[in-house]
Amino acid sequence: MIDRVADVLELVGGRIDGLSARVFDDSLDSKGFGSAAKKPDELQDVLRGIGRAGDLTHKVRDCLAGLDRLVAFLTSVSAGRLSKEQKTALKTMTRDLRSLNEHAGFLAHEANFLLDATLGLINIEQNAIIKIFSVVAVALMPPTLIASAYGMNFKHMPELDWEFGYPMALMLMVLSAVVPLWYFRRRGWL
């Protein structure tokens, strides 16, 4: 049974290594959100894989705890009735179980790390999307203000009677949208 648990832990370790490669691989980049962005389906698959690996690791740790208690009970109950070889075998089993339990703890920690890293990547992508919406909102705010001022239909607006009033208002709106975009790009925010 201990060998079977070790095999399961080896399988979980391999899965976690594969998930880690997928999380930190740059070849999965999607277009539009920068070099750190991943496809949403890929991230969902990674999250599912991390969940499965974590769940299996917790089940293995429960199994190891049960086996450890069983071996400890067997050692205490039959202390005087066991041969030297049997006592040595029980000591070896106890060491193996504790070693496997430590490894299972490491794998659980690794799964939590990958979960944090994956959620961090998702957070970065969401921040990039919100940043684009914020920049568009700020860039469109001044033209909206200008258009709303000219849409009020006051009697005394000298630009309304001027031949170039309409083109000037359009030019002012375009300019008021381009200047913030230029400024954001110059500052490196875009």
Order of alpha helices (4+ residues) and beta strands (2+ residues): alpha-alpha-alpha-alpha-alpha
